[in-house]
């Protein structure tokens, strides 16, 4: 289906938001439905047992509907950025409810995070993979396997690490740091602090990992597209992304981040 032009979309947004035109709403949803499939493919590279693509598509569609209903066209935010974050969040919530990430991977990731955080405190800089491996009593290859497993399962994302308890309404999505539709003064202050800590964590990343974060979350590129930009394989981009998530999570834990998921 051909994508609508900006003027056409602008007219549809006006019809829906100002006049409550449900046919305009349906046209907007239809125009952006492709974001559901794209985002589902980014979040999960291997389907969990007992789930299929339709399950993820259904969850992602709920996120898209929420994005269309809540989006404010007058704000300086691209709808695609807003929608992808809500779609991703809805898919991750579904996956969490299924508890689909193996316990062994979660335990290894926690060990990686604790070690990385401790080393950074000692060294005053992000630890390298070989330094982390040495501290964990593992080979560099074994540590890389942990990172690759996390990347393949999609267990790590900014939506996953920005959480007070990982459940229900208390979960903070990455999009909340871009635009908050109904922020109270208290929530706005908390959001500013969260943005500050997150920004610090991103700024401390090695250059390549920071670039991956920028291209993936802010520019909306796929891992395959980022690989083409960096001239590396898609699997290497997965690894860089996961390493970055682990470093950011460790930084936020080190800052006393009560907003982190357990």
N, C-alpha and C positions, 0 to 999 in steps of 0.2 A: 504494500500500500504506500503510495507517495506521501511524503511528509508534508504537512501543512506549512505554508510560509509564515513568517513572523506577523505580518499584517493580519492574516487569517486567524492566527492564534490570539492575537491581541483582541480582535473582535469577539472571539469565543469567550475569552476570559471576562470581558466586559458584560457579555450577555449572561454568563453564569453567575459571576460575583455580584453584579449590580441588579440583575433582573431575575435571578433564580431560574434561568433557562436550563432545564435538565437535559435537553437535547444537545445543547452546547457542551454541557459537562460530559456527556457520552462521547462526543467528538474529540474532546481533549484527552479523555482516557484512551480512546482508540489510537490516537496519534502517538501517545507515549508508551503504549503497551510493550513495545520492543525493549524498553528499559528493564522490564521484569526478567526477560530471558537473558539479557546481557548480564544483569546483576547476579542472577542465580548462578550463572556460569563462573563468575568471579569469586563468589563466596564459597562454592563447593566444587572442587575438581573431581572428587570421587564420591559417589552417592552412598550415604550410610545404609546399612542393612535395614530392610523393612520400610524404606522410603523410596519414592520415585520422583521423577521430574515434575509430575503433576502436583505433588505435595508442595514442592518448593514454589511452583508457579502460583498455586493458590495463596500461599503465604505472601509471596511478592505482590500479588494483585491487591491484597488487602492494604499493603504499604502504599501502593500507587493510588488507590482510592483515597486513603487518608491524606496523601500529599496533595492531590487535586483539591480536596475539600478544605484543607488548611492553608494552602499557599496564598500568599498576599502578593499579587503582581506589582504592587507599588514599591516593594522592598528591593534593594539592590542585590538580589540573589537570583541566579539562573534556576529556572524550574528543574532542569535536569539534575543539577547538583542537589537540590532539595529532595527530589523524588528518589534518586538513587540511594541516598542515605536512609530514607524511611523504608524503602523496599528492602535494602540490606538488613536493616534492623528487624523488620518483620520476619525475614527468613531466619536470622540468627535466633530470634525468640522461639521459633518453631523447632529449630535444631536443639536448643537448650532444653526444651520441654521433653524431647526424646532422649536426652542425656546420651548423645550419640558418640561423644569423643571418648575413646578408651581410657580407663583410669590410669593405665601404665603411662600413657602419653602425658596426661595431666601431671602426674607425679614427677616425671622427668623434666617437664617444663618448669615446675615449681623449683626443682633443684637447680636448674639452669639459671632461673631468675635470681634465686638467693645468692648463688655464686657470683653472677655478674654484678649484682648490686654491691656485694662485699668487696669485690676487686676494684670496682670503680671508686668506692670510698677510700681504699688504700692507695690506689694509683693516681687518683685525681683526674682520670680520663676513662673513656669507655675501654673495657678490656677486649683484647683480641680473642678470636676463637681458640687459638692454641693456648693462650693464658687460662682461659676458662676450662679447657680440656685438662690441662695440667692440674688445676686446683680441684677438679672433680675426680681426678684419678682415672680419666678416660683418654682415649685417643682422639685426635682432632676429627678423624673420620666418624667416630661414634657420636660426637657432639653434632657434627653436621647432619647425621642421620636423624637426630632428635628434631633439629630445625626443619629438615625436609618433611618429616612425619607431620609436624605441626602445620606446615604450609599446605600439604596435600589434604589434610582434613579441614582446612579453613578455620582452625580453632582460634587463631589470633587475628584480630582486626581492631581498629580504634573503637568500633562499636562494642567490642567485647571487653576491652580493658577499661572503658569509661563507665563504671557501674558501681552503685553503692552496695548492692547485694546480688545483682545479676537477675533479679526477678521482678515481675510485675511492673507497677507504675514507677518504682524507684529507679528503674534502669535508665541511664543517661545515654542517649545516642549522640554520635558525632555531629549530627545535624544541629543538635541543641547548642553547639558552640558556634554555629554559623548564624542561626536565626532562632530566636525563642518567641513563639507567638503569644504566650500568656505569662510572661515572667513577673513574679512579684518582686518587690525590692530586695527581699532576702534571697530569693532564687537568683536574681540578677547579680548580687554580690558574690554568691557562691559560684556562679558561672564565670565571673571575671577571674576568681582565684583558680578555678579549674583550667581556664584558658591560659593563665599565666604559667601554671605548672606544666601543662601539656606543651606549651611553646618552648619552655626551657628544655624539656626532654627531647623535642624535635631538634632544637638548635645544637644539642650536644651530640647528635648522631654523626657518624662518619659521613663524608660527603655523598657517597653513592647511596647509602641508605636514606639520607635526607631527600635526595632527588627522587628516589622511588616513592617515598611518601607523598611528595608534592605532585608527582605525575599521576599517582593512583587516586588520591583522595581529593585533590584540588582541580586537576585537569581532566579526571575521568577516564584516563587511558586504561586499557586492559593490561594484564601482565605480559601478554604476547607483544603488544604494542610498545611497552616499556623496554622489553628485551631488544626490540629493533632499534630503539633510541640509544640504548647503552651498548648495543652490539654484543649481547650475551644471550644465552638460552633462556627460555621461559622458566625452566626449573630454577635457574640461578636467580631470576627475579623473585620467584617465590621465596627462596632462601633469604635474599636481602630484605624482603618485606617482613618476614617472620623475625629475623634478627632485630630489625628496627622496632617491631612491636614489643619484643622481649626487653630491649633496652629502655623503651619508653615506660613500660610497666614497672621495671625495676626502679627507674628514676622516680616515678610517682609514688611507689612504695617507700622509697627513701625519704620522700618529702612528707611522710605521714599521711598518705592519701587514703582516708577512710572511704573514699568513693570508689575504690577498686574492688572488683569482684574477688571472692575468695578463691 
